[in-house]
Amino acid sequence: MGVRVKAYAKLNLTLAITGVEGGYHTLDSLVCSLDIYDLIKMSKRKDNLVGISMHGCGSETIEFESNNAVKAAESYIGAFGTHGVDIEIFKNIPLGAGLGGSSADAAGVLRGMSKLYGSGSERELKAMADTLGSDTGYMLSGGYARLTGRGEKVCAIDCKSRLHFLLLLPPDGVSTAECYKLYDEMPMPHKSREEAVVALCEGNLAVLGESLCNSLYEPACRLNGNIKTAYEELSAFSPLGVNMTGSGSCVYALFENAEYCAWAKSRYRGKFKIIQTKTV
């Protein structure tokens, strides 16, 4: 018996660092899911071990011990005493871009294990996901949501708006740990952007575009100059707004519709990989 799971990427529409609690940064972030996903195939084993094979986006170099998908499977097996699993992941979410690929895979594996073995309530899976990464719990459900605390407090937002984006992907990523460390040395706090949530729910894309923000943008630019270049290149197309997701290095532009996205993509002459995508 086997299962297949789609693990969708996420985008931070806003990301405000609100403080520090228990040694961790706290945040207030409006997030959404994109139609970019990793495909995860899983099948039962007769022992209690985990096997994994990775394909695409340079994921083949991820070490077994540091692979969040493996950690998720091992956590599930330990919690529910099930047999093991063989995992095959076909990566489409770029690595080191701030699109949540690692967390998406961990959440996808937890959902897949629950389908394979029939154990684990939503609450149990969420508690397990929260131990694997600050936004892994959100990745279990995805969609529009507001994340607070360390990212583990998830408030789903019932919104039917479809957003259209162009992503630019500089070749080098940004160390999340280094980015937060540099932020602490040059704090530029952003207030929670309530207007972004209201604009999203009302479908007011102009205000939403003006509300895009990320407290980590400046430190990320210092660590990776390509981020600022990508930001300027997207801004030249006069989109509704431009922002960076996570701690980078992906920079994105919000456009009114798919046609404007396609127009800008067709005229991009920069050096970075470009992707047209939308929310799911």
C-alpha positions in Angstrom: 0.0 0.0 0.0 1.3 3.5 -0.8 0.2 7.1 -0.7 1.0 10.2 -2.6 1.0 13.7 -0.9 1.5 17.1 -2.5 3.5 19.4 -0.2 2.8 23.0 -1.2 5.2 26.0 -0.9 4.3 29.0 1.2 4.8 32.7 0.8 5.1 35.3 3.5 3.0 38.3 2.5 4.0 40.1 5.7 6.6 39.1 8.3 7.0 41.3 11.3 9.5 40.4 14.1 7.6 41.3 17.3 10.1 40.4 20.0 12.0 37.5 21.6 10.6 34.9 23.9 12.4 31.9 25.5 15.4 32.5 23.2 13.3 32.5 20.1 12.1 35.4 17.9 8.4 35.9 17.9 6.6 37.1 14.7 3.4 38.1 13.2 3.1 36.9 9.6 0.4 36.7 6.9 1.1 33.6 4.8 -0.4 31.8 1.8 0.1 28.6 -0.1 1.4 28.5 -3.7 0.7 26.1 -6.5 4.3 24.9 -6.4 4.6 21.6 -4.6 6.9 18.7 -3.9 5.4 15.3 -4.7 5.9 12.8 -1.9 5.5 9.0 -2.4 5.4 6.8 0.6 5.0 3.0 1.2 5.0 0.8 4.3 8.0 -1.2 5.4 8.0 -4.4 7.5 10.6 -3.1 9.9 10.5 0.2 11.8 13.2 2.0 9.8 13.0 5.0 7.4 14.3 5.0 3.8 14.4 8.1 1.7 15.4 9.1 -1.8 15.4 12.7 -3.0 15.1 14.0 -6.6 15.5 17.5 -8.0 16.6 21.0 -7.0 19.9 19.7 -5.6 18.1 17.9 -2.8 20.1 14.8 -3.4 22.9 16.3 -1.3 20.7 16.7 1.8 22.1 14.5 4.5 19.9 11.7 5.9 20.4 12.9 9.5 19.4 16.5 8.8 16.5 15.7 6.5 13.3 17.1 8.0 11.2 14.5 6.2 13.2 11.7 7.9 12.8 13.4 11.3 9.0 13.7 10.7 8.7 10.0 9.9 10.9 8.9 12.8 8.8 11.1 15.1 5.6 9.5 13.9 7.0 6.0 14.3 8.2 6.8 17.8 4.9 8.3 18.8 2.5 5.6 17.5 4.7 2.5 17.4 4.1 1.8 13.7 6.3 0.1 11.2 8.6 2.1 9.1 8.3 3.8 5.7 10.1 4.3 2.4 9.8 7.9 1.2 10.5 9.3 -2.3 10.4 13.1 -2.7 10.4 14.8 -6.1 11.4 18.4 -5.3 9.9 21.4 -7.1 10.1 23.9 -4.2 13.6 25.6 -4.5 15.9 25.1 -1.7 17.1 27.9 0.6 14.6 30.4 -0.9 12.3 31.0 2.0 9.4 29.1 0.4 9.2 26.5 3.2 10.2 23.4 1.3 11.7 21.6 4.2 8.7 22.3 6.4 6.3 21.4 3.7 8.0 18.0 3.2 8.0 17.3 7.0 4.3 18.2 7.2 3.6 16.1 4.0 5.3 13.1 5.5 3.2 13.4 8.7 0.0 13.5 6.7 1.2 10.6 4.6 2.1 8.5 7.6 -1.4 9.2 9.1 -2.9 8.0 5.8 -0.7 4.9 5.7 -1.2 3.8 9.3 -4.5 5.4 10.4 -3.1 7.0 13.6 -2.8 10.6 14.6 -5.6 13.2 15.1 -5.2 16.7 13.7 -4.2 17.9 17.2 -1.6 15.1 17.6 -0.1 15.8 14.2 0.0 19.5 14.8 1.9 19.0 18.2 4.4 16.8 16.4 4.8 19.2 13.5 5.5 22.1 15.9 8.6 20.2 17.2 10.0 20.0 13.7 10.0 23.6 12.7 8.2 26.9 13.5 6.0 26.8 10.4 5.6 23.0 10.0 2.3 23.1 11.9 0.9 25.6 9.4 2.1 23.5 6.5 -0.3 20.7 7.6 -3.3 22.7 6.5 -1.8 25.5 4.4 -4.0 28.2 2.8 -4.3 31.7 4.0 -3.3 32.1 7.6 -1.9 34.5 10.2 1.0 33.0 12.2 2.1 34.4 15.6 4.3 33.3 18.4 7.3 31.5 16.9 5.0 30.7 14.0 3.3 27.8 15.7 0.1 29.7 16.5 -2.0 29.4 13.3 -5.1 31.4 12.7 -6.7 30.2 9.4 -8.2 33.0 7.2 -11.3 32.1 5.2 -10.5 33.9 1.9 -11.3 33.0 -1.7 -9.0 35.6 -3.3 -6.5 34.2 -5.8 -3.2 36.1 -5.9 -0.8 36.1 -8.8 3.0 36.4 -8.4 6.3 36.4 -10.2 9.2 34.9 -8.2 12.8 35.7 -8.8 15.3 33.1 -7.4 18.9 34.2 -6.8 21.2 31.2 -7.0 22.5 31.5 -3.5 20.3 31.2 -0.4 20.5 32.9 3.0 21.3 31.3 6.3 18.2 31.8 8.5 20.3 31.8 11.6 22.7 34.3 10.3 19.9 36.5 9.1 18.2 36.6 12.5 21.6 37.3 14.1 22.2 40.2 11.9 18.7 41.5 12.5 19.4 41.5 16.2 22.4 43.7 15.5 20.3 46.1 13.4 16.7 45.7 14.6 14.2 47.4 12.3 10.9 46.3 13.9 7.8 46.4 11.7 4.4 46.8 13.3 1.8 44.1 12.7 0.1 45.0 9.4 -3.6 44.6 10.3 -4.4 46.4 7.0 -2.9 43.5 5.0 -5.3 41.0 6.6 -8.3 43.3 6.0 -7.2 44.0 2.4 -6.8 40.3 1.7 -10.2 39.5 3.0 -11.8 42.4 1.1 -10.0 41.5 -2.1 -8.4 45.0 -2.1 -5.2 44.1 -3.9 -3.9 47.6 -4.2 -3.8 48.0 -0.4 -2.5 44.5 0.0 0.4 45.3 -2.3 1.3 48.4 -0.3 1.2 46.4 2.9 3.7 43.8 1.9 6.7 43.9 4.4 9.4 41.7 5.9 11.5 42.6 8.9 14.3 40.4 7.6 14.7 42.1 4.2 17.5 44.5 5.2 19.7 41.9 7.0 19.1 39.4 4.2 20.2 42.0 1.6 23.5 42.5 3.6 24.1 38.8 3.5 23.1 38.4 -0.2 23.3 41.4 -2.5 21.4 39.6 -5.2 18.2 40.0 -3.1 18.2 43.8 -3.6 19.0 43.4 -7.3 16.0 41.0 -7.6 13.8 43.5 -5.7 14.8 46.3 -8.1 14.3 44.2 -11.2 10.7 43.3 -10.2 9.9 46.8 -9.1 10.7 48.0 -12.6 7.5 46.3 -13.8 5.4 48.5 -11.5 3.6 45.6 -9.8 1.2 46.1 -6.9 4.0 45.3 -4.5 7.3 43.6 -4.1 8.6 41.7 -1.1 10.9 38.9 0.1 9.6 35.7 1.6 11.0 34.2 4.8 14.6 35.0 5.3 15.2 34.9 1.5 16.5 34.6 -1.0 13.3 34.5 -3.1 11.8 37.9 -4.0 8.4 38.2 -5.4 6.0 40.7 -7.0 2.2 40.7 -6.6 0.3 41.5 -9.8 -3.3 42.3 -10.5 -3.9 39.1 -12.6 -2.2 36.3 -14.5 -2.0 38.3 -17.7 0.1 41.0 -16.1 2.3 38.3 -14.6 2.8 36.7 -18.0 3.6 40.0 -19.6 6.3 40.9 -17.0 7.8 37.4 -17.2 8.0 37.6 -21.0 10.0 40.9 -20.7 12.3 39.9 -17.9 15.9 40.0 -19.1 17.7 39.5 -15.8 20.0 36.7 -14.7 17.8 35.0 -12.1 15.4 32.1 -12.5 11.8 33.4 -12.8 8.6 31.5 -11.9 5.0 32.5 -12.4 2.7 31.2 -9.7 -0.5 31.7 -7.9 -2.2 30.9 -4.6 -4.0 27.6 -3.9 
